[in-house]
């Protein structure tokens, strides 16, 4: 069973996962993603303001705590922090020109819940500038696993893969879709990179967008619900990178990671959920992972000039 049905929509139900992105007032929709913990990431450069004292003082759950809804203060400050992420992107554009370049293969970028290709525009333009053949999903607003979305993603992947394997980059719910596409057609997918995607979510109520998802559920196929738990499924068939933020105010960050292994790693960033597609560290991670050669992947390491912009890696990978 999976988020996407085994055959074109009809009697077979689509299994969906609670999304992680919400509309941004006055500018269309932008996806969002992760934390439930309120540990404060390492200080950012001058482009990033100091978090409010209330956030700093919020208690941190002990290790191995099951996912719970993100801290309310992280949620309430999502719009403000997203603006900071956008400002950081503008301030570091010169630095991002030095991002790793790959072989120019095809990349498909999927938006989060409530978002359109407009939201992923900066990310796609950034990757196109690095030489990749980048595509948006072209299916309008992502309202969840509707018949149009399920059919459209399958068909698009089929067309793009006719010219070689495709890397999938998915923001929030888009990342959940990307993982299910990879499970269906591993021979067509080179790798999957998820940005704040709660694919390991056990309870939809643990996200801040559950009411939105329930409201849109009438547009989904019959029987849409959570996919089988990750730990109960076969090993993920292609290389995968889960980008997550402990300060995510939309979905719990613990639902956005998997046990690390030879083909999977988790990379921590300091970002709002709504700002993943504009955050300089996120863009660098995506570029770095796309530049990895098949069969010769190495673990992600922050570049010397950006080390202080990344939280400590490794503590949350279990």
N, C-alpha and C positions, 0 to 999 in steps of 0.2 A: 504494500500500500504506500501511496506517496501523496504529496501535495498536488501533483498533477496526475490525472487519470491515466490508465494504461492504454487508452485508445481515445480518438477524438471525442469530445464531450457528447454524452448521450446518457445511457443508463448508468455508466460507470461514474461514481462520485469523485469529485476533486477534493483532495485533502489539503486544507490550508493551514497556515500558521498565523498567529496574531502578528500583525504588522508592527513596524516601528517607526512610522513617519507620519507627520501630521502637517496640515496646511499652515503656511506662514502668512499671517494676516497681511493683506495688501500686496502680495507678490506671488500669488499662485500657491503651490505647495512644495514643500521641501521635506524629504524624509528625515528620520531621526533614529536614535539607537540606545544604548546599554545600561548604565550602572545601577547597582542597588547599594553599593558601598559609598561612603562619603570620604574616603581617604583623599587627601589633597595631593594632586600630582606635583612633580618637581616644578619649581618656579620656571615660568617661560621667560623669553626675552622681554624687552621693554614693550613689545607690541601686545602683551597679554597682562591684563590687570590682576591684582591680587584678589582671590575669592573673598566674599563677604565673611566676616568673622563667624557668623552663625553656621556657615557651611564648614568652615575649618573645624569647629568644635563638635560637629555631629559625630556620633559614635560609629566605629567601624565594626561590622559583624565579624565574628571569628572565622577562620579558614574553613572551607568546605560547607559553608552555610548555603542551604538551597536558595534558588532565586526568589526574591521578594520584590514588590514594587519599588522603583527608584525613590530615593529620598525626595520628599515633597519640595524642599528648597531647590534641589537640582532641577526639578520639573518646572517650578515657577520661574527660574532664571534662564530657561532654555532660549527664549527669543533674544535676550540680551547677550548671552554667551555666543549665540550663533552670529550676531553682528560682530563680535570680537573676532570670531574665526574668519569672517569675511575680510575684516580689516587686516588680520595677520596675513591672509593670502595676498592682499594687495601690497603689503609691506615686504613680502619675501619673494616676489615674482622674479627678481634678478637671481636670487639664490636657487630658485627652482629650475632655472635654465640649465643648471649643472646636474639635474637629475639623470639617473642611468637611462640609457637608450637601449632598446632591444632590437629585434630583427624585423620589426614592422608588421608582425602578424595581426590577424583580425581580433578585435576586442568588441564585445557586446556589453553595454552598460544598461542595467535595469533599475528603474527608480523605485522609491519606497511607497508606502501607502499614502494615497492622496496626492501624490506627485506626478509630474509629467516629465518629458524629456527636457523641458525648460530648466528644471531643478538640477539635472545632471550636466547641463551645458558647460559650465566652467571646467568640470572634471574631464569631459570628453574633448574639449578644445585643448586642454593641457596635454592629454595623451596624444592627440592628433599632432600637436607640435613636436612630440618626440618621435614621430614617424609611423605611428600605428594606424591601421585601417579601422577607425572607430565608428561604431554604430549605436544609435539610441534604439529604444524598442519600437518606437513609432506606433504605439497603440493607445495614445491619448492618456487620460488620467488613470493611474493605477488604483482601482477601487477594490482590489482583491482578486481571488480566483474566479473571475467571471468566465463564461464560455469564450468570449472574445479574447480575453487575455491568454487563457490556456492554449487555445488554438493558435493564436498569433505568435506566441513565443516559440512553440514547437516548430511552426512553419519557418520562422525567421532563422532559428538555429539550423534547420535543415538546409536552407538556402546558403547561409554563410559558410557552413562546414563543407560545402561542395568544393571550396577552394583551399581547404586545409583546416586543421583544428582551430577552435575558437576559445579565447580566454573570456570568462564571464566575470564581470564586476557587478555586484549587486548591493544596493544601499537598503538596509533594513529589510522590509518584506521582499524587495527585489533580490536580496541575497538568498532568501529562503527559496524563492523561485529558481534562482541560479543553481543551487545545490540539488534541487529535484530534477532539473533538466540534465545535470551531470550524471545523476544516478540512472536516468532513463537512457541517455546516449553518451556513455563514457568515451566511446570511440570518436566522438565529435568535439569533445571538450579538452582543451590543453591544461587549464587550471581554473580554479574558482577563488575569487577574492571577495569576502563579505565585509561590509562596513556597518557595524552595529546591528547585525542580523540575529535575532533571538531564535535560532534554529533548534536550540536545546530547551526551549520553553516547555514546562510541564503544565502550566495553568495560565490561560489567557488573562486572568484577572491580575496577573503579576506585571502587566504592562499598563502604561497610562493612556493607551489608545483603545483599550478593550471596548468602551462604549461606542466609539466610532466604528470599529470592526463589526460589532453586533448590529449597528444601524444599517450598515451596507450589506449585511449577510443575505438579505432578500435577493440580491443580484447574483449570488453565488449558486453553484450547482448543489443539488440535493445531497445532504450528508457531509457537507464541508465541515471539517473539524481539524484538530491537531494531528500531525502525522505521528507514526510510531516513535517512541523515544529514541534518541540517537544511540544510546548504549545498547538498545535491543536490535539495532540494524547492522547489516554487514559493514565492513570497513568502507570508508568513503573511497570511491574508485579512482579519483584523480587528485593531484596535488591541490592543497587548499590552504588559504591564509585567512584567519579571522582577525579583523581589526576591530578593537573594542576600546571603550573609554569608561573608566571607573566613575567619571562624572556625567555619564549619560543620564538624562532626566526622563527618558521615554520608556526604555526597556531595561531590565536588569542585566548588568554586564555579565553576570555569571551564566546567563542563558546564551551568551554570544561566543563562548569558547568551548573547545574540546580538549581532551587529553592530547598533549603534543606527541608527535611521532615523526618517522622518517618522511611522511608525505603531508604532514599537517603542522602548522605552527600558529600560535596566537601572538599578536603584536599589540601592545598597549600604546595608546596615544592619549593626549590631553585634548579632548574635543567635546563639544556639545553634540547631541544627537542630530539636531537640525543643521549642524555645521560640518558634518563629515566631508561633504563634497567640496568644501572650500578650505578646509584646514590644511595648512602647509605640510604638517607632518604626515597626514593621511595621504596626500598626493604623492609625497616622496616614497612612502611605503608601497603604494600601488605601482609606481614607476619601477621601483627596485624589484618587486616581485615579478612584474611582467618581463623584466629584462633577464630573468633567470633562464638558462638554457635547459631544455628538457633532459632529464637524467643527470644534470649537474647542478642541482639546486644547493644553495648554501643558506644557513640561517640568516635572518635579517639582522643587520647591525646598523645602528644610526650613524650617519656620516659625522665626521669630526666637528664640522661647523654647526651641527644641529643637535648634538648630544643633549644639551640642557633643555631642549624643547620636548624631549621624550621622557615619560615616566620610567622608572626602573623596570627593566624587562625581566621576566622569569618568575616573579613571585606569584603570579596569578595563573600560571599555566597548568595547574593541577586541579 
